[in-house]
Amino acid sequence: MPAPPPPGPRAPALLQALRIGLDPVGYLSSLRDRYGPAFTVRYPGFAPEVYVTTAELAEKVYALDAGGGRAGEVRRAFLEPVVGPHSLLNLDGAPWMRHRKLLSPPLRGRAVSGYRGEITRIAADAMDGWPAGEPVTLLDLMQQITLEVIMRLVFGIRDLRRRDRLRMLLPKLLRTGSARLAALSPRLRDRMMRSSPLRRVPSLPTTRLAVLREAVDAILYDEIARRRAEPDPDAEDVLSRLLAARDGEGRPMSDQEIRDELLTMLEAGHETTATALAWTFERLAREPRVLRTLRAELEAGEERYLDAVIKEALRARPVVYEAPRLLDAPLRLGGHEVPAGWSVAPLIALVHRDPAVFPDPEEFRPERFLGEGAARAQKSWMPFGGGRRYCVGAQLALLEMRVIIREALARFDPVAPDPAPEASRFTLVTLAPARRARLVLRPRAAAPVPAGRMIVVVRPGEPGGPRRATEPAGSQSSSSSSHSLSASRQALLRSAAVCSASAAASRVS
């Protein structure tokens, strides 16, 4: 007789989803305290999902990558409309392995280390236009930088007009594809996108997605065709390296495969890295001891403590909260058995709060990753997932964080207008600061602003967002990281939070 599955709440699935959407870490922590390190939750319209909250149990889940579980299947229905059918995020089995081998060399540490100088220039350009001495939402400012990194170093687009066009289109595409279709089932969404009459209704989210996708695709496919026709052997951007890549049978990637992986790197490396940076500064602004220690070491030319700060920020405020696998066969977890057809996921946010590994887990203590105990802490640190599907872009994301933090702290002191820490809330694909890391940036010294530069408030696709440095009329602007959340769960949680807010106006998701 099979063992029972892990226990969990008996509340209706919709209520469970609403509570997770409103207070993800708090509610899931209460379930761990009640049911133990493995428990079951239910979402309306999906098979049950089991969450595990220790590194030892997480390793059992990651071991499924060798057989018994599929990570791509969990995401495919919700991510495919944006990233396409050939995305590393959505693939499983042999197709996934082929793409992983093709994408890994351009994104290894040695390959991306040469990007440090260009990331520094991108960050400096953007920070020249940051407002000093007044409240800003740092998440918006960081998204500006990470988007520019993607366009220049991943896409390798040099044409300024194309960059300006993509700078407006790409955030809209991500918002429309990830958030505004959340309330639609994949089957209904696909029918709406195939319907000729409905495609003529511009207000429908499916129509907006189709129009944005076609506009982005036109630019990317033309860029791919140009680069194939005129290859540059000295180019070091990721697109150029993918065009030159060959698999074990000597086959190149098709245009659509490359297009899908470019948008995969955007989906997995733009908002996620920006959110990690925003959380880091949200923590530093409220931890003066850590900030003083970090600044002293940076001024001495050291980065060891910086790496520890980054690791602690990603531990205390993980951007990705789960890493699910769909089970092809039953999985034994201690005295419980998870049936085939269910999902099982390391709950990263709670693995990082395991007091047996991280004493006083609510404290922000970079020293956990230095000296004694660092090896054990490192083993339980999994912001980029684990197993074979460990994030292929992790090294680029970490490099971006090192460079951007150093550049920002050389210019500004981050100050929190409100001493209370910001709560976590779901955004497109991340757990982000609820107030988007609202801080005041106090200048440390007068930073030179290039002559003729003016500051314009621009949030890509929307008014009133981050400030972007732009050139006066007649000039072209020069400003301006495979691991993913379970998109299906995230979409449902966002919808649940919206439903809750509509039902009770006094509650804010």
N, C-alpha and C positions, 0 to 999 in steps of 0.2 A: 504494500500500500504506500503510495507516495506521501512524502511529508507535506504538511500544509504550507502555503505561501506565507511570507512575513505578514504580521498583522498590520492593521491600519485603521483609520477612522471610518465609521459607518455613515457619516454624513453624506447627503446626496452629492454626486460628482460635481454639479454646478456650484454648490456651496464650497466644496473643497477648492475648486479653481478660483472662486472669488476671493477666498481667504489668502490663498497663495499670491494672487495678483495684487492684493492690497498690502500685504506684509510678508514678502517671501521668506526672508531669513527668520523672522520672529515666529511665524506659524510653523515652518518646517522644523525649527529648533524645538518647538513644543512637542511635535510628533516624535522626534528622536528621543526626547526626555521621557515620553510616555511609553513608546513601543520598542526602543532599543536602536542599535546601529543599523538595522535594515527594516524598512517599513514600506507599506503599499499605499499609494494614493491613486485616485481615480479622477479622470478628466472626461467630461461628457463627449461622447462620440469616439472615444479611443479605448483601446485595451488598457487594462491596469498597468501601472508603472511602479517598479520597486526602486527605491532610493537606498543607497548604501553610504555610510558616513564615516568610515575609517579607511585608512590607506590600504590595510590588508584586504578588506573586502573590495576596494576599488581595483586592486590588482587582479582579482578574479574576473572582474568585468572586462578590464583591458585585455586579459588573456583570450577573450572571445574573438579578438581580431584575427587570431590564427585559425579560427573555425568555431562556429556555433552562434555567432551573432553578427548582425549587420548594422553599421552606423549610417551608411548612405541611405538605406531604405527609410529610416526614420525621418529624414529631412526632405526627401526628394519632392514630395507633392507640393511642399510650400516654397522651396527655394528654386525649383527648376524654372518657373516663369521668368526669373531675373538672371540666374547664373547659367541656365541651359542644361541640356541632358548630359554633357560631357564634363561636368564640374567634379573636381576631386571631392567636394563635399557630399555629392549625391551618389557617387559610384561605389560599388562593392566588388569583391572578387578580383579576377584577372584584369578587368578594365581599370579598376582602382590602382592596382599594383603598377600597371604600365604608366599611368599618369603620374603616380608618386615618383617613380624612377626618373621621369622626364623633368618634373618640377624641382626635385630636390637639389641638383647641382647648382642652378642659378640662385638658390636661396640659402645655401650653406653659409656658415659663419665666415669662411675665407672669402667667398664670393661677394658677400654684402659689405665686408669691412671697408672696401674701397668707396662705399657710398658716404662715409662719415663727412667728408668735406662738403659734398653737395647738400646733405641734410642740414649741416650747419648753416650753409648759405640760405637755404629755404627758410629755416627757423629765424635767422637774423632778419631777413627781408620782412617776414610776417610781423616779428616783434617790434620792428621800427614803427609800425602802425598801431600798436596796442595802446589803448588809453591808460594813462598812469594816474593814480590817485583817486580813481572813482570805481565804483563796483562794476565788475564784468562777470559774464558767465564763461568761465574758462573752458568748459567743454566745447562751446562754439568756436573759440579761438584755436583750440587744439585740433578740431576737425578740419579747420582751414589748412593747417600745416600738414596733417597726415594725408589729406586729399592731394595736396601738391606733391608730396613724396610719391604717392601712387602714380600720378600722371607723369612725372619726370623720370623716376627711377624704375618703375615697373612697366608702364606703358611706353616710356621713352619718347613722348611726343614733344617735338621741338617747336612746331609751328604754334606761334602765340595765339592766333585766332582759334585754332582747334582747342588749345588748352582753355581759353576763356569760355568756349562753347561747352566743353565737357565740365568745366567748373560749375556751370549752371545746371547741366542736365543730370550728372551722376547723382548728386544728393536727392534730386527729385525722384529719380528712378528707384533708389533704395527706399525712400520713404513710401512711395506708392506701392512698390512690390512687397515690402515687408510689413507695412502697417495698415494701409488703407484697404487691403484685400483680406485682412485677418478674419473678418466676420463671415467670409464666403467659404463654403466647402470647396476643396480642389475640383470636384466634379462640376459644381455650378460655375465656378470661375472659368474653367476651361470651355464650357458650353458658351458662356457669355463672350469669351474672346474669339470663338469661332463663328459666332452669329453675325452675319453681315448687317442685318438691321440694327442690332445692338451696337456694333462697331461705329455706327453713325451717330450715337448719342454721346456727345463729348463730355458730359458731366459724370458718366459712369466711371468708377475706378478702373475697370478692366480696359476701357477705351483709353484712359490716360496712360495706363501702363503700356499698352500696345504702341501708342504714339511715341512715348519716351523711349521705349526699347528700340523702335525702328530708327529713331534719330541717333541714339548712341551707337547702334550697330552700323549705321552708315559710315560714321566716323572711324570706328574700329576696323571694319573690314577694308575700308579704303587705306587706312594706315598699314594694315597687314600686307595688302597688295603692293603698296609702294615699297615697303621694306623687302619684300620678296624680289621685286624687280630690280632694286638697287641696294643689295646688301652691303652693310658697313662692317668690315671685319674687326674694326676697332671699337665698335659700340659695346657698351657694357650693361645696358638696361636689360631687364628680364625678358621683354618681348624679343629683342634681338637674339638672346640666348635660346629662347624657346624655338625660334625660327630655325636655328642651327642644330637643334637637338635631334637625335635619332634614337629610336628604341632598340631593343636587342635584335630585331630583325632588320635594322637599317631603315625603318619607315619614319618619315617626318610626321609631325602633328598636322592635322588638317586645319584649314582656316577656322572652322567652327570650334574645333577643340581648343585652339589658341584663344579665340574670342571668349569661350566659356571660362577658361582658366584666368584670363585677365579680369573678368568680372567676379570670379571667385576670390581673387586676391583683393579686389576692392571690397567685396562683401565681408570678408574675413579679416581684413587688415586696416580698414579705414576708421570706422566708428569704434572698433574694439581698442585699437591703440590709443586713439584720442581719449576714450573713456578711462583707460588705465592711467594716462597722464593726468587727466582731471582729478581722479581719485588721489593720485600721489600728492598733488598740490593741496587738495582738500585736507589731507592728513598733515602735511608739513605745516600748513598755516595754523594748525591746532596743536602742534607738537614742537614748541620752541627749542627744547633740548636737542631733539633730533635735527632740526633745521640748523642750529648752531654747529653741531658736530659735522654735519654734511658740508656746510659751507667752508669750514676750516679745512677739511680734507680736500675739497675741490680746489681751494686756493693753494694748497700744497702740491697740487698736481696728481693727487691720488684718486682712484675710482673704486677702491674696494668697498668703502662704506656706501658709495652710491649704488653699487650692485645690491648690497644688503637692503638699502632703502627700497629699491625697486621690488625686490623679492617680498619684502614685508608688506608693501602696498598691495601687491597682487595676491598676497595671502589674506590680508585683513579685508580687502575689498575686491574679491575676484570679479572680473568683468563677465566671464562665462560661468554660469552657476551649475550646469550639469553636462554630462557627456554620455548620452544614451546609446544603447545597442538594442536592436530587436532580436529576440531569441529565436533561433531555429530549432533548439532542443532545450529540454529542461535544464535549469542551472541550480546546483546545490549551494546554498549559503548557510553554513552552520547547520542548525536543526530545521531549516526551512528549504523548500524547493520552489523555484519560480517556474511556472509552466511555459512551454513553448508558445510563441505568439504574444507574450507580454514583453514590455520593455524593461530594461534594468539600467540604472545609471549611477555612477558616482555623483553624489551631491557635493560638488567642489566647495561650495560656500561653507558646508558643515565639516567636511574633511579638514578644511583649514582652521576650523574652530575646535578641533579635538583637543581637550585639555590634557590628555595623556601625552600628547606630542608638543603642544603649544600651551604651556602654562599661562594662565591669565590671558586667554585668547583675545579679549577685547582691547588689550593694551597694544599700542603701536611700538614695537620693540625690534628694530633692525638687527640688534645684536643676536637674535635667535639664529641668524644665518652666518655668524662669525664664531670661531672658537669652538669650545665643547658644545655638543648638542647639535651642531650645524648639519652633520651628516644625517641625523634622524629627521631633522626639520626638512631637509632637502628631499628626503624620500617621500614625505607626505605633502610636498608642494607640487600642485598640479594645475596651475592656471592655464596651461596649454594642453590639457588632457594627458593622455598616456597611451601606452601600447604602440602598435604599429601606426596608429592614426594620430600620434603626437603632432601638434601643429607644424606644418611644413614651413610656415613663415615666422616661427618664433624668434629666430636670430635677427631678422630684420626688425621686428617689433622691439626687441630689447635694445638694439642699436639706436633706433629712433628715440627711445625713452632716455637712454644715457645722454645723447647729444642734446636733446631738447631741454631736459632738466638742467643740464649744465649751462646752456645758453640763457635760459630764463633766469636762473639764480644769479648769473653774472650781472643782470640788469635790474631785477626786481626783488623786493621782499614781499612774499604773499601774506596777506593779512585777512583774517576771517571777520567780516562784519558781525556775525553771530557766532558766539563761542560754541554753541551746540553743534554736534556733528550732523552732517547731512544724512538723511535716510537713503536707502537704496530703492530705486523704482525701475520698472521695466521700460526700456525704450525700444528701438527697432530690434536689436539683437543682443542687448547687453543689460546688465544691472548697473545703472548709472546714478550719479548723485541726484537727488530729488530736485535740487535747485540748480542743477547743471554746474556745480562747483562755483558758486557765487563768491567772489573774492575781490579784494582791493589790491592792486599791484602798485606798491610804493617804489619809485625809482631809487636805485642805489647810487647812481651817478648819471649825469646827463648823457644820454645815448644819442649819437649823431643821427639826424634824419636827412636822407639824401635831398639835395636841393631840388625844388620844384615838386616835391611829393606832397600830396594832400591825403587826408584821411577821410574815407567814405564808409558809412555803415552799410555793410553788405552781409546778408546771410544767404547762401546760395538758394535761389528760388523763393526766398521770403524776405520781407523787409524787417529791419530791426534786429539783425543778428550780429555776428562778430564783425569787428572792424577789419577791413582788408586794405592794405596799402595799394593805391592805384596811381597811375601816372596821369598828368593833365591830358586834356583832350588832344588828340592827334598823336599820342604815344601809345604803345602797347604795354599792358601790365606784365610784370615779370614775377609777381608774387603769387602768392598763392601760390596690413601686413597682411595643416588646414583643419583649423579647429573651429567649430561653430556651435552655437546653442542648438538645441533641438528646436528648429523653427516652428514645427507644428505646435509644440507646447507653448512657446513664446507667443505665437499668434493667438492661441486660445486664451492665454492669461491676459493679454492686452484687451481682448474682447470682453473677458469677464470683468476686468477692472472698469471698463467703460460702462458696462451694464450696471454694475454696482453704483457707480457715480450717478447714473441717470435715475436709479430707483431711490437713492437717498442723497439729496443735493448737499447735505451737510458733510458728506464724506468725500474725501479727495483721494484719488488713486495715486 
